[in-house]
Amino acid sequence: MTHHPSPLLARRLALFSPLALLAVPRLAAAQSASGAGTAQATTCPDRAVRIIVPYTPGGATDIAARLMGERLTPRWKQPVVVENRAGGNGIVGTEVVAKSPPDGLNLACVSVVHAVNVALYNTPYDAMDDFTVVTVIYSVPLVMVAAPDFPANTPAEAAALMKREPARANFAGTGGTVHLAGAMFAARTGQDIEHVPYRGSTAAHPDLMAGRVSVMFDTLPAVMGHVQSGKLKALAVTSSARLPTLPAVPTMIESGFDGFEASTWGAILGPKGMPAPVVDKIATDTRTVFGEEAMRTRLDAMGATPVCNSPAEATAFVRSEISKWSTVAKQAGIERQ
């Protein structure tokens, strides 16, 4: 006769089975059979959540991640801890998340650098296939700026001037979209415009103001004070519509450069294979907290516009950014390192 363990014993044995332990989700994602309310509850984390920012502290991505953590901690009743893992232009910290369990407890808050790195480096991960894109949090446009006495007031005039005077055919760049936006401008004008590299935008500004470098594409917060004080003049913005903070400055599109859009942005990623209910929960709660008035005020101070789109929209956006900047890098002859 075959003896079967009692139901109680069977359940206890199952709890200690290695396969069962692997199957227990830390951030439960199974659809609840008992109703939508219970299903929502099962997607809340049952322990601390870590958001890795793969850059140094103090930048827009870091600030946004910390604001997110502060608001989600009481909402989830679990600590949401931000950890900076800088290195390799963001690759080091991002790789940590790529190799984490897909339980929703390890996330990354990345910038547009995540998309640009595909064009510049041979990364140890696939920027799309090894991740789950949860949501794009914010977007910050760039501004095309020049010295006050630069003898061109529009992008088209700048392009014509550079064609007439090759010595003026250069732009300041500091990596990321600040560099590639200039490369895109060069490609769109059909000219060989020299990239003058700097370690950061602050380092480039004195040469730009003095006219030693012709133009620069930099983030709105980085140049806004100089534009307001008259130390730099804004030729165009790279957003799809004019900015409330610079209403008289046309977009690149209005200036005759169709489809010319560039921005820095922050997005939440997780490892590949995250269950859909978990992804939706994180995206929905992020949208809720970033919709609060206090959060919008903080983002405004950063020159950022909240986005907080759906996982599907965010995935399509990040994929399009990777494609766009890879094309720009190829046109500019930039080889992967």
GUKOLRO-5077 format. One record per atom (N, C-alpha, C): x, y, z; residue in three letters. Coordinates in steps of 0.001 Angstrom, whole numbers, plus 500000, padded with zeros to 6 digits. Example, Ala and Ser with C-alpha at 12.3 -4.5 7.8 and 13.67 -1.06 7.14 Angstrom:
REM GUKOLRO-5077
513190494310507800ALA
512300495500507800ALA
513200496700507800ALA
512850497750507080SER
513670498940507140SER
512900500030507870SER
***
This chain:
REM GUKOLRO-5077
500858498792500000MET
500000500000500000MET
500885501245500000MET
500493502181499158THR
501254503443499097THR
500700504427500121THR
501611505014500909HIS
501188505960501949HIS
501424507375501444HIS
500416508184501526HIS
500526509594501114HIS
500588510465502357HIS
501426511492502369PRO
501463512393503514PRO
500142513132503661PRO
499872513534504864SER
498655514290505121SER
498703515605504371SER
497562516193504101PRO
497560517497503393PRO
498410518546504096PRO
498371518578505447LEU
499151519574506182LEU
500639519346505985LEU
501064518060506100LEU
502472517753505917LEU
502918518055504490LEU
502060517732503542ALA
502401517994502139ALA
502655519480501893ALA
501809520314502519ARG
501998521758502342ARG
503310522204502954ARG
503658521636504152ARG
504923522020504795ARG
506120521584503963ARG
506047520364503414LEU
507136519901502567LEU
507304520789501343LEU
506196521195500772ALA
506249522036499574ALA
506934523359499836ALA
506742523905501053LEU
507354525186501381LEU
508867525103501393LEU
509412523909501669PHE
510861523766501739PHE
511452523182500465PHE
510618522932499482SER
511114522459498199SER
511862523583497500SER
513094523328496993PRO
513838524392496291PRO
513059525000495148PRO
512320524168494390LEU
511537524707493283LEU
510439525600493794LEU
509858525220494923ALA
508799526065495473ALA
509347527406495917ALA
510560527369496524LEU
511162528634496957LEU
511412529551495768LEU
511861528978494649LEU
512084529802493458LEU
510791530375492924LEU
509694529677493159ALA
508418530106492602ALA
507725531147493448ALA
508180531352494712VAL
507527532328495572VAL
507969533722495152VAL
507109534538494609PRO
507523535860494133PRO
507676536827495284PRO
508738537625495217ARG
508915538632496271ARG
507921539765496104ARG
507647540063494890LEU
506633541087494613LEU
505556540356493834LEU
504564539792494552ALA
503639538830493966ALA
502972539392492737ALA
502959538565491691ALA
502436539044490422ALA
501298538205489889ALA
500938537156490594ALA
499882536294490079ALA
498545537001490086ALA
497746536759489064GLN
496411537323489020GLN
495581536693490133GLN
494871537513490897SER
494041536988491966SER
492715536493491415SER
492308535330491908ALA
491028534768491461ALA
489867535329492248ALA
490181536137493235SER
489110536594494117SER
488676538023493853SER
489178538645492771GLY
488685539989492461GLY
489799540970492258GLY
489454542107491624ALA
490456543107491273ALA
491086543729492495ALA
490315543944493556GLY
490867544579494747GLY
491975543753495345GLY
491768542445495424THR
492797541582495967THR
493990541516495035THR
493738541515493724ALA
494825541466492754ALA
495747542656492918ALA
495177543836493202GLN
495998545007493393GLN
496870544845494620GLN
496318544271495676ALA
497072544106496903ALA
498269543174496700ALA
498132542142495872THR
499206541184495697THR
500396541759494947THR
500243542862494288THR
501358543432493551THR
502161544421494389THR
501814544627495631CYS
502583545501496503CYS
503799544740497021CYS
504965545400497130PRO
506160544703497603PRO
506024544290499060PRO
506638543174499416ASP
506600542710500799ASP
507936542914501484ASP
508848543640500824ARG
510130544001501431ARG
510690545216500693ARG
511892545651501088ALA
512458546884500542ALA
512665546797499034ALA
512444547926498366VAL
512678548060496937VAL
513911548934496732VAL
514773548512495830ARG
515991549259495543ARG
515904549875494148ARG
516154551199494072ILE
516249551883492788ILE
517708552272492584ILE
518344551659491619ILE
519740551982491313ILE
519782553134490324ILE
520522554169490689VAL
520797555283489779VAL
522236555099489324VAL
522455554779488055PRO
523812554446487605PRO
524692555655487311PRO
524457556742488034TYR
525222557971487850TYR
525556558541489222TYR
526364559579489237THR
526721560222490493THR
525528560974491072THR
525512561225492387PRO
524391561928493007PRO
524274563369492514PRO
523054563889492588GLY
522831565304492347GLY
522257565662491003GLY
522289564759490046GLY
521733565042488733GLY
520225564898488715GLY
519632565228487572ALA
518173565181487460ALA
517634563774487686ALA
518321562772487154THR
517858561396487313THR
517899560984488773THR
518966561347489454ASP
519112561025490876ASP
518025561715491703ASP
517784562981491427ILE
516758563730492170ILE
515384563122491945ILE
515068562789490689ALA
513766562197490382ALA
513581560861491078ALA
514636560042491111ALA
514555558737491778ALA
514307558905493264ALA
514950559878493878ARG
514781560096495324ARG
513386560646495640ARG
512892561511494784LEU
511519561988494964LEU
510537560828494852LEU
510777559960493897MET
509930558785493709MET
509980557885494935MET
511197557656495439GLY
511348556807496617GLY
510653557368497845GLY
510767558666498037GLU
510133559311499182GLU
508614559136499165GLU
508016559249497975ARG
506563559180497871ARG
506038557745497862ARG
506812556816497310LEU
506332555438497228LEU
506538554662498526LEU
507466555097499359THR
507707554386500630THR
506442554305501482THR
505759555416501777PRO
504527555297502566PRO
503395554623501807PRO
503406554739500500ARG
502331554155499705ARG
502430552628499700ARG
503654552127499608TRP
503868550674499585TRP
504111550087500968TRP
504315550990501942LYS
504613550553503318LYS
505868549692503365LYS
506790549990502478GLN
508090549339502425GLN
509125550389502035GLN
510360550257502550PRO
511389551230502161PRO
511683551154500653PRO
511782552308500024VAL
512218552391498634VAL
513540553152498669VAL
514621552424498523VAL
515961552948498750VAL
516646553250497423VAL
517242554431497322VAL
517989554816496123VAL
519469554559496360VAL
520095553891495409GLU
521518553548495511GLU
522230554021494251GLU
523258554848494420ASN
524055555317493281ASN
525151554307492970ASN
525191553861491708ARG
526221552928491236ARG
526810553493489948ARG
527593554545490087ALA
528144555213488911ALA
529304554424488329ALA
529565554665487048GLY
530705554038486389GLY
530369553603484978GLY
531353553743484098GLY
531169553281482731GLY
530049553976481991GLY
529876555277482246ASN
528815556054481592ASN
527431555470481878ASN
527266554946483091GLY
525980554382483498GLY
525861552884483299GLY
526823552285482642ILE
526722550865482300ILE
526862549976483526ILE
527729550342484461VAL
528001549504485634VAL
526744549264486455VAL
526072550338486837GLY
524868550188487656GLY
523715549560486908GLY
523594549890485634THR
522500549341484834THR
522645547828484672THR
523880547353484569GLU
524120545918484441GLU
523682545167485695GLU
523820545800486850VAL
523383545166488099VAL
521900544835488036VAL
521114545767487545VAL
519674545544487442VAL
519365544485486395VAL
520090544504485286ALA
519863543510484231ALA
520028542091484760ALA
520912541911485740LYS
521203540581486279LYS
520417540271487554LYS
519494541147487926SER
518702540947489144SER
517487540072488872SER
516906539471489915PRO
515668538692489732PRO
514540539603489252PRO
513651539106488424PRO
512563539941487872PRO
511370540040488806PRO
511642540396490066ASP
510579540407491067ASP
510073541798491399ASP
510615542822490741GLY
510171544187490994GLY
510844544857492161GLY
511801544179492800LEU
512477544749493954LEU
513792545432493588LEU
514220545279492348ASN
515436545927491874ASN
515122546662490576ASN
515162547985490637LEU
514827548818489496LEU
516005549737489188LEU
516006550299488006ALA
516998551301487628ALA
516285552555487184ALA
516827553701487564CYS
516341554975487047CYS
517436555497486124CYS
517211555378484824VAL
518233555726483840VAL
517843556993483093VAL
518823557575482442SER
518580558760481623SER
518681558384480151SER
518632559368479294VAL
518795559152477857VAL
520134558501477546VAL
521071558589478478VAL
522376557941478304VAL
522207556450478031VAL
521153555844478594HIS
520890554422478361HIS
520717554145476862HIS
520042555038476173ALA
519843554880474731ALA
521089555279473951ALA
521761556321474387VAL
522954556800473694VAL
524093555784473794VAL
524173555084474927ASN
525259554109475106ASN
525254553024474029ASN
524081552712473524VAL
523987551703472461VAL
524788552157471243VAL
524765553454470982ALA
525486553999469835ALA
526982554144470095ALA
527371554303471365LEU
528758554629471692LEU
529586553466472202LEU
528938552485472839TYR
529694551430473514TYR
529131550040473209TYR
529994549042473330ASN
529566547651473293ASN
529192547256474721ASN
527930547404475059THR
527474547172476433THR
527370545676476712THR
527510545272477992PRO
527423543855478355PRO
525988543355478450PRO
525053544126477960TYR
523637543760477976TYR
522971544359476759TYR
521802543833476417ASP
520992544421475366ASP
520081545463476003ASP
520171546695475516ALA
519469547806476163ALA
517959547655476167ALA
517407546811475291MET
515970546553475287MET
515650545149475786MET
516252544141475182ASP
515851542757475448ASP
516175542282476861ASP
517146542904477522ASP
517509542486478879ASP
516807543287479960ASP
515821544093479566PHE
515132544934480539PHE
513624544937480304PHE
512914545334481336THR
511495545655481236THR
511376547161481409THR
510867547844480422VAL
510690549298480523VAL
509367549558481233VAL
509409550238482356VAL
508212550448483181VAL
507514551760482824VAL
508255552858482869THR
507657554160482552THR
508757555189482351THR
508487556188481532VAL
509356557361481406VAL
508822558403482371VAL
509665558855483278ILE
509208559760484341ILE
509100561204483853ILE
510163561688483219TYR
510203563106482866TYR
511000563303481589TYR
510882564494481052SER
511650564881479873SER
512152566313480053SER
513384566557479642VAL
513967567901479707VAL
514500568256478315VAL
513994569311477687PRO
514462569673476339PRO
515841570312476364PRO
516436570393475195LEU
517699571092475027LEU
517447572447474379LEU
518418573314474525VAL
518354574643473909VAL
519621574840473088VAL
519462575309471862MET
520617575657471034MET
521020577088471387MET
522230577250471903VAL
522663578556472401VAL
523972578968471749VAL
524222580282471776ALA
525451580859471232ALA
525783582119472021ALA
526945582666471752ALA
527334583918472400ALA
526409585045471940ALA
526223586074472774PRO
525324587182472402PRO
525698587855471086PRO
527013587924470787ASP
527439588598469560ASP
527679587630468403ASP
527271586390468553PHE
527389585432467445PHE
526528585941466292PHE
527097586083465079PRO
526370586738463984PRO
525346585847463289PRO
524539585173464074ALA
523428584379463552ALA
522404584276464680ALA
521146584372464321ASN
520091584360465335ASN
519129583180465197ASN
519343582349464194THR
518505581176463990THR
519399579993463624THR
518904578760463762PRO
519704577603463337PRO
520080577664461859PRO
519155578116461004ALA
519446578205459569ALA
520550579222459298ALA
520492580363459993GLU
521539581370459829GLU
522880580844460328GLU
522843580082461421ALA
524076579501461959ALA
524687578529460954ALA
523843577707460334ALA
524329576749459336ALA
524948577471458138ALA
524293578545457690ALA
524808579307456552ALA
526129579979456897ALA
526229580502458111LEU
527467581149458552LEU
528617580151458590LEU
528346578964459121MET
529390577940459208MET
529851577487457824MET
528929577508456868LYS
529293577130455497LYS
530189578192454879LYS
529884579459455160ARG
530693580564454606ARG
532047580659455296ARG
532031580425456601GLU
533250580594457398GLU
533556579270458110GLU
534299578373457488PRO
534573577056458075PRO
535207577113459465PRO
535895578197459783ALA
536515578317461102ALA
535466578364462208ALA
534260578755461848ARG
533183578820462836ARG
532371577514462887ARG
532734576544462090ALA
531945575314462011ALA
532344574350463122ALA
531894574674464330ASN
532154573789465468ASN
531039573924466498ASN
530951572940467348PHE
529955572972468426PHE
530539572299469661PHE
530127572774470821ALA
530581572190472078ALA
529717570975472413ALA
530347569945472959GLY
529613568749473358GLY
530240568132474587GLY
529394567495475398THR
529878566920476660THR
529466565467476803THR
529130564807475714GLY
528652563435475794GLY
527135563401475781GLY
526588562221475565GLY
525141562055475572GLY
524474562864474487GLY
523250563312474764THR
522511564061473747THR
523113565436473497THR
523834565971474473VAL
524479567272474271VAL
525465567175473108VAL
526127566048472991HIS
527024565810471867HIS
526246565425470611HIS
525360564436470744LEU
524692563887469572LEU
523673564857468958LEU
523121565777469741ALA
522237566785469150ALA
523039567676468200ALA
524272568000468594GLY
525141568766467702GLY
525495567961466465GLY
525737566663466656ALA
526037565796465512ALA
524834565694464579ALA
523627565682465166MET
522427565634464344MET
522272566937463552MET
522584568043464175PHE
522531569328463478PHE
523514569333462307PHE
524717568809462535ALA
525715568748461472ALA
525233567871460321ALA
524643566719460663ALA
524152565814459623ALA
523023566445458826ALA
522147567166459517ARG
521005567772458832ARG
521432568931457937ARG
522554569565458250THR
523025570674457419THR
523952570183456311THR
524352568919456379GLY
525243568362455370GLY
526654568890455451GLY
527058569341456660GLN
528381569926456812GLN
529232569123457787GLN
530530569295457642ASP
531475568695458577ASP
531726569699459697ASP
530892569646460717ILE
530994570588461835ILE
531769569916462964ILE
532829570546463384GLU
533731569960464373GLU
533083569865465757GLU
533248568723466399HIS
532814568555467777HIS
533971568915468698HIS
533760569898469567VAL
534770570310470544VAL
534359569726471896VAL
535081568709472393PRO
534635568009473608PRO
534998568754474896PRO
534095568641475858TYR
534312569173477203TYR
533871568123478210TYR
534419568213479411ARG
534092567235480454ARG
532704567464481042ARG
532177568657480871GLY
530841568982481351GLY
530397570298480749GLY
529089570558480816SER
528591571765480166SER
529116573030480833SER
529314572980482138THR
529846574152482837THR
531206574533482279THR
532018573533481963ALA
533348573804481414ALA
533269574419480026ALA
532212574100479287ALA
532084574618477924ALA
531559576043477873ALA
530803576443478870HIS
530120577737478813HIS
531045578940478644HIS
532173579028479354PRO
533040580203479169PRO
533524580356477726PRO
533934579241477095ASP
534381579324475704ASP
533230579677474775ASP
532042579188475101LEU
530871579509474291LEU
530542580994474390LEU
530554581519475610MET
530260582937475813MET
531289583837475127MET
532529583358475087ALA
533596584160474474ALA
533643584009472968ALA
532819583118472403GLY
532781582951470962GLY
533856582029470419GLY
534602581355471318ARG
535629580419470839ARG
535002579134470302ARG
533766578881470707VAL
532967577789470156VAL
531682578413469630VAL
531226577978468475SER
530095578650467832SER
528768578420468545SER
528373577165468670VAL
527057576871469246VAL
527161575669470181VAL
526086575471470921MET
526016574331471825MET
524560573967472038MET
524281572680472146PHE
522975572202472573PHE
523129571741474015PHE
522432572409474909ASP
522552572051476328ASP
521157572003476943ASP
521072571407478110THR
519766571278478761THR
519249572643479201THR
517950572761479248LEU
517315574017479647LEU
517801574511481007LEU
517823573674482068PRO
518273574181483363PRO
519721574674483345PRO
520561574035482526ALA
521979574397482516ALA
522224575777481910ALA
521384576195480962VAL
521637577462480256VAL
520614578544480571VAL
519559578210481275MET
518480579179481482MET
518965580464482149MET
519787580331483176GLY
520295581515483874GLY
521137582391482961GLY
521964581787482116HIS
522808582547481197HIS
521971583236480121HIS
520914582567479673VAL
520032583181478682VAL
519305584376479289VAL
518808584202480501GLN
518084585284481179GLN
518986586482481468GLN
520263586208481773SER
521193587294482099SER
521806587924480846SER
521578587333479678GLY
522112587868478440GLY
523513587392478101GLY
524056586450478891LYS
525396585935478607LYS
525393584946477445LYS
524233584365477174LEU
524054583496476014LEU
522733583868475359LEU
522607583582474069LYS
521320583782473410LYS
520813582434472900LYS
519517582265473006ALA
518886581020472584ALA
518443581139471137ALA
518887580192470303LEU
518508580194468895LEU
517262579347468652LEU
517120578257469405ALA
515976577362469226ALA
515932576367470378ALA
514775575760470549VAL
514628574682471533VAL
514342573382470778VAL
514683572262471387THR
514566570982470698THR
513302570212471060THR
512381570853471736SER
511109570213472075SER
510167570289470872SER
509063569561470951SER
508102569563469841SER
507271570843469813SER
507188571526470947ALA
506437572792471034ALA
507268573802471812ALA
506942575065471657ARG
507666576107472390ARG
507499575923473893ARG
508506576406474630LEU
508504576234476076LEU
507886577453476754LEU
507091577236477799PRO
506512578372478533PRO
507579579293479117PRO
508741578717479455THR
509808579527480038THR
510565580343478999THR
510476579937477707LEU
511123580673476616LEU
510135580811475459LEU
509048581520475671PRO
507971581543474670PRO
508353582189473348PRO
509350583056473350ALA
509735583736472114ALA
510749582938471290ALA
511238581841471839VAL
512269581054471152VAL
511592579938470355VAL
511817579886469051PRO
511157578865468225PRO
511757577482468451PRO
511038576466468028THR
511561575106468061THR
512462574882466850THR
513253573828466901MET
514060573463465741MET
513158573130464559MET
512021572523464854ILE
511077572170463790ILE
510553573429463108ILE
510171574421463915GLU
509706575691463353GLU
510810576378462555GLU
512054576088462920SER
513196576737462278SER
513619576051460991SER
512810575076460554GLY
513088574431459276GLY
513762573076459367GLY
513914572536460577PHE
514541571236460768PHE
513474570231461189PHE
512753569728460214ASP
511635568820460474ASP
512084567602461275ASP
511304567269462298GLY
511575566075463094GLY
512750566197464034GLY
513348567390464142PHE
514508567576465013PHE
514024567744466459PHE
514025566651467194GLU
513666566668468610GLU
514756565962469402GLU
515113566528470522ALA
516133565928471381ALA
515852566337472814ALA
516054565418473719SER
515817565725475117SER
516612564774475992SER
516785565187477219THR
517222564240478233THR
515957563757478917THR
515992562586479476TRP
514805562039480120TRP
515212561036481180TRP
514270560700482034GLY
514500559679483049GLY
513453558600482909GLY
513877557348483017ALA
512950556224482874ALA
513247555168483926ALA
512216554442484307ILE
512353553338485245ILE
512405552028484464ILE
513454551257484697LEU
513618549949484083LEU
513703548887485163LEU
513343547672484800GLY
513563546515485646GLY
514177545419484808GLY
514528544299485414PRO
515065543187484630PRO
514009542634483681PRO
514451541945482656LYS
513504541324481730LYS
512688540263482482LYS
511482540042481996GLY
510654538995482572GLY
509812539408483763GLY
509741540700484066MET
508890541128485171MET
507425540877484824MET
506640540316485750PRO
505220540046485472PRO
504445541338485202PRO
503508541264484268ALA
502760542449483846ALA
502042543153484995ALA
501392542432485943PRO
500721543136487037PRO
501679543958487892PRO
502899543451488072VAL
503903544180488844VAL
504322545442488091VAL
504584545306486810VAL
504985546444485984VAL
503893547509485978VAL
502659547087485808ASP
501534548027485774ASP
501368548736487109ASP
501571548008488190LYS
501436548594489524LYS
502472549696489741LYS
503727549402489398ILE
504790550391489576ILE
504527551618488692ILE
504134551380487448ALA
503862552493486527ALA
502696553344487013ALA
501643552695487467THR
500454553426487922THR
500753554247489161THR
501451553654490131ASP
501761554380491358ASP
502751555506491108ASP
503681555290490178THR
504616556364489832THR
503868557533489200THR
502933557228488314ARG
502129558277487694ARG
501349559047488756ARG
500826558341489749THR
500045558985490803THR
500891559950491619THR
502077559492492048VAL
502887560348492924VAL
503497561516492148VAL
503840561314490888PHE
504391562421490120PHE
503308563386489640PHE
502069562999489817GLY
500973563907489502GLY
500643564853490632GLY
501245564646491794GLU
500998565522492938GLU
501587566912492674GLU
500913567913493194GLU
501317569298492959GLU
502753569553493413GLU
503121569018494572ALA
504474569237495091ALA
505523568644494161ALA
505189567488493589MET
506135566853492680MET
506264567648491384MET
505151568137490874ARG
505209568937489650ARG
506039570201489869ARG
505921570769491059THR
506701571966491390THR
508191571657491383THR
508552570500491956ARG
509966570113491988ARG
510494569864490584ARG
509698569232489758LEU
510125568973488387LEU
510257570275487601LEU
509321571206487821ASP
509407572511487158ASP
510720573202487489ASP
511134573089488751ALA
512384573709489183ALA
513583573104488477ALA
513453571856488032MET
514516571169487291MET
514414571425485796MET
513388572165485378GLY
513160572371483952GLY
512611571142483277GLY
511997570263484076ALA
511517568989483552ALA
509999568972483437ALA
509513568211482476THR
508082568003482280THR
507749566563482638THR
506783566322483536PRO
506442564934483862PRO
505830564216482667PRO
506152562947482506VAL
505622562126481422VAL
504772560995481997VAL
505421560076482716CYS
504743558978483409CYS
503769558240482485CYS
504280557753481378ASN
503449557046480417ASN
503303555565480770ASN
502553554845479973SER
502309553430480220SER
503549552617479860SER
503644551381480356PRO
504779550537479980PRO
504917550355478474PRO
503806550190477781ALA
503862550010476320ALA
504376551280475637ALA
503874552438476075GLU
504315553707475502GLU
505790553951475811GLU
506183553646477047ALA
507569553854477455ALA
508513552955476668ALA
508112551712476465THR
508932550768475704THR
509131551258474272THR
508053551717473652ALA
508148552223472277ALA
509036553460472216ALA
508932554319473219PHE
509737555544473240PHE
511217555223473370PHE
511576554385474328VAL
512989554051474531VAL
513559553374473283VAL
512773552494472685ARG
513230551834471463ARG
513488552864470351ARG
512589553849470232SER
512760554878469196SER
513979555750469476SER
514270556016470751GLU
515442556811471117GLU
516732556067470768GLU
516762554772471035ILE
517931553963470695ILE
518164554008469188ILE
517093553846468426SER
517202553868466971SER
517671555228466478SER
517095556286467028LYS
517433557635466562LYS
518904557962466812LYS
519374557740468046TRP
520734558144468378TRP
521768557216467748TRP
521395555971467504SER
522307555073466788SER
522481555537465350SER
521394555988464744THR
521464556513463378THR
522312557774463322THR
522112558667464296VAL
522890559913464330VAL
524379559603464480VAL
524710558681465387ALA
526114558327465607ALA
526731557732464342ALA
525969556912463646LYS
526459556308462407LYS
526705557367461350LYS
525756558318461227GLN
525927559399460253GLN
527125560272460577GLN
527409560406461880ALA
528529561244462299ALA
529852560487462274ALA
529803559203461942GLY
531032558418461892GLY
531585558050463245GLY
530736558053464262ILE
531165557697465616ILE
531131556177465760ILE
532273555578466078GLU
532353554131466222GLU
532197553721467675GLU
531595552575467875ARG
531440552040469229ARG
532805551710469836ARG
532908551946471119GLN
534153551651471841GLN
534040550301472537GLN
***
